[in-house]
Amino acid sequence: MYPIVRKETLADNIILMDIKAPRVAKECLPGQFIIAKTDEVGERLPLTICDYDREKETVTIVVQTIGAGTERMMDMNVGDALEDFVGPLGCPSELCEEENLAETKKKKIVFIAGGLGTAPVYPQVKWLHEHGVDADVIMGSRTKDLLFYIDEMKAVAANVYVTTDDGTYGFHGNGCQQLQALVDEGKHYDVCVAIGPMIMMKFVTILTKELGIPTVVSMNPIMVDGTGMCGACRLMVGGEVKFACVDGPEFDGHLVDFDQAMKRQQQYKTEEGRAKLAYEEGDTHHGGCGHCGGDK
């Protein structure tokens, strides 16, 4: 069992939890995720790691209500314990690997966090800051009430630019518009990392391709099972079949077929759609084994 040692409301239907998970806290790195399960009948929930404390043996996750599983987690309190907390899973961010640090220090980096994407962006920016690399961060949200972690991000970033679609806080517009404005002002970036809703990442990659900025995206929004067995996170990257949970979650954004990924994401929500995808994609539908049954 994995006890909840802290619970905090960040915004409407968005909470933060610190989970006592010694093994995960010891091994996890920015960019990775965990799978949580509230109880024996709860869903398996893939959640990105927002922060970790190796001394306290805790891992921080951010949860937004989107279904029964997350609703059940929302109802849990400090002192309650999760049935499962598996991880770390996925590949760490290449920017946050010590063997790449010398090259990373030469780069001007900008992160674009859309909505809940702030959660996985924060540990990367924090890790870079602790290793002598200060990155710029654009934090976007639909409205002021959905923003969170602004002060925490300011403590570890070189510059933080906050945007809201409705203009209730910061720059009136979205992350793409803020990036374009910064470039127009003379800012130069060698790499962009975009994490957020699929449509947001798609348009960021369209813009950065025009601007000539290599871009990394995190495809965690399409993960369901988190092990490659369910086929939900199957996507095409540079014409090759990849699975966000086992091959990613980070990929070269300019190679991701976002239109296909978003179409699959919608189709996967129905039982009939899942069965159709499994039939059409055959062995490539499942990343873990290719023959695990599932919806076949």
N, C-alpha and C positions, 0 to 999 in steps of 0.2 A: 504494500500500500504506500501511497505517496501523499503525505499530508500537505494541505494548503496552509502556508504560514503567513501569507499576506494577500488581501483582496482589496482592490481599489477601483472605484468607478472613474473612468477616464472621460466618457462622453455618453450620450444617449445610446443604450444597448451595447456599450463597449466597456469591458472590464479588464483589469490587469490582475494577474495572480503570480505569486512566488510559490513554487512547488519544491518541496524538499526531495531532491533526487540526486544523491551523491555521485553515482556513476555517470549520469548524464552531465552533471555540472563539471565533473573532472575532465571529460573528453570533448565536450561540444565546442564548436567554433562558429563564428559569424557565417551566415548563409545556410546553416543546417536547420532541420526541423525535428519535431518529435510527433509521436502519435499518442494521444491521451484518450482514456476511456473512463467514464465516470463510475460505472458499476458493471456487473456482469451482463446486463441487458442494454447497456449504453452503446452508442455508435463509436466507431474508431474515428477520431478527429485528428487529421494532420494539421499541426499548428507550428508556425515559424517561431524560432527562438528570438525573443526580444532582448534578453540580457541573461547574464549568468554570474554567479559569485562562487568561485571555487572554494573559498574559505568557509562560507556559510553553507555550501553544498546545495545551493538553490538555483533553479532555472526560472526565468520570468517569461510568461506567455501573455499574449493579449487576445481576448476572445470577443467576438461580435455575434450577437444572436442572429442566426440565419436558419435554424431548424431545431428539431427536438433535442438533438445531442448537445448543441450549444446552450439551449434553453435550460437543460438539466444542469449543465455546468454553472450557468449563471446563478442557479438557486443554491449552489454550495457555498459554504462559508469557511472562515478560518477555523481550523481544527478538524474539518472534514478531510477525507482522503480519497484520492483517485484510485480506481482499481488498477489501471495500467498507465505507465508513462514511459514509453519506449523511445530510445534514441541514444546518441544523435544519429539522424538519418540524412541521406542526401550528401552532396559534395560541398565542402566549405567554399566560400567565395575565394576566387583566385587572388583578388586584391588583398585578402587577409591571410596569406600564406607567407611565412617568414622567408622561405627560399626565393620569393618574388619581391621581397621588400626593397632591395636596392633599385630595381627597375620602377617599382611603384612610387618611390620617393621622387622620381624624375617627372612624374605626371601631374597635370592639373586635373583634378577629378570633381565631377559634379554628380550628386545623387538627386533623383527626382522621386519623391515619395508621394503616392496618391492614396488618400484615405488610410486604410489599415496598413498600407505599405510602409508607413512610418515605423511600424514594429520591427520588420526585418532590416530596414535601413539603419536604424539606430545602432545595433551592435557592430555593424561594419564601420560606421563612422567613428564610433568609440574606439574600436581596435586600432584603426589607422591613427587616430589622435594619440593614443598611448605609445605608438611606434614612430612618432614624429612626422606624421602626414596629416595635414589639415585640409579637409575637403569642403567644398561648398555644398549646401543642401537646399533644395527647393521642396517645400512641404505644401501639398495641395489638398483642399477639401471642398465639399460642396458649400459648406457654410461654417461660420465660426464655432458653432456648438459641437461640431464633429472633430475639431482639432484637438490633438493631445501631444504631449512630450515636447512642446516648444522649448521650454526652459532647459530640459535635459539635452536636447539637440544643440542648443546654443552653447552649452558648456563644452561640447566636444568638436564642434564644426568651426571652420574658418569664418564662414558667413552662412546665415540662415535666411532664406527668402520664403515668406509664408504667403500663399495665395488662397483665395476663396472664389468660387464660381459666382457667388452673389455679391461679392464686394464687402461682406460684413467684417472682414479682417484682412489686413495686409493688401497685397496686390490684387486688384479686381481682374480676375481671369484664371486661366489654368496653368499647369506646369509648363506646357509647351510655349505658351505666350510669354511666361516669365523667362524661360531660357532664351527665347528669341530676343527679348528685350535686353538681357544681359550681354548677349553676343553683339547686339547692335551698339551697346555702350562700350565695346572693346574688350570684353572678357573672352579669354581663350581657354578651351578645355580639350584635353587629350583623350579623355574617356568619360562616358556617361553611364550611370547605373540607374535604371528605371524599375521601380517596383510598385505595383498597384493594380487596379482593375485592368482586365485584358484590353479594353478599348483605349484606355489611357496609354498603356505601353505601346500599343500599335501606333498611335499617332506620335508618340515620342520618337519611335524608331523612324517614322517617315521624315520627321523634321531633322533628326540627327544625321540621317543619311544625306539629306540636302546640305547640311552644314559640314559634313565630312568628319563627324565625331563617332568613333567606334563606341558601340553601345551594348551593355549587358542588361538582360532582363531576367526576372525571376518568374518562372511559370508555376509557382505554388498555388495560384487561384484555381487551377484545374485538377488538383490532386484530390483523390477520394480515399483510396485504400492506403496509399503511401508505401506500397511494397512492389508495385509493378504488376500485380496480379489482376487487378480489376479492369485495366485497360482505359480508365477514364482520362489519364494524363498522357495518352499517346499523342504525339504531335510530329510534324515534319520540320526538320531543321536542316536547311541546305539540301533538301531533297532526300534526306535520310530519316528513317523512323527512329524517334527517341521517346523516352519516357521521363517526364519531369521528376518523378520521385527517385528514380535510380540513376539516371544520367545527369540530372540537374540538382537543384531546380534552376540553376542559372545557365543561360545560353547566350550566344551571339544574337542580339535582337534583330540584326539586319538579315539573318538567315531564317528566322522563325516565320512560318506560314500562319499568321494570326487569323486570317479569315477562316481557314480550315479548322484551327483550334477552337475558335469561338462557335463555329457551326456545330462541331462535335460536342462542345460543352452544353449547348442547348439540347441537342439530340439525346445526350447521355442521361438527361433528367427523367426520361420516361422508360418504363420497362421495355416497351416495344422498340424504342430508339436504341437501347442498349443491345437488344437481341439483333437488330438490324446491323449495327456496327460490328458486332462480334462475327456475324456471318460474312459480311463484306471483307473484313480485315483478316480473317483466318488466324493463323498462328501469330501474326504480328499484332493482334489485338491485345495480347497479354505480354508484358515485358519481363515478368519474372521467370516464367517457364514456357509460355507459348501453348500449353496444353492443360491448363488448370480447370477447365470446365466453365465456371462463371456463367455467362449468359448464353453459352453455346447450346 
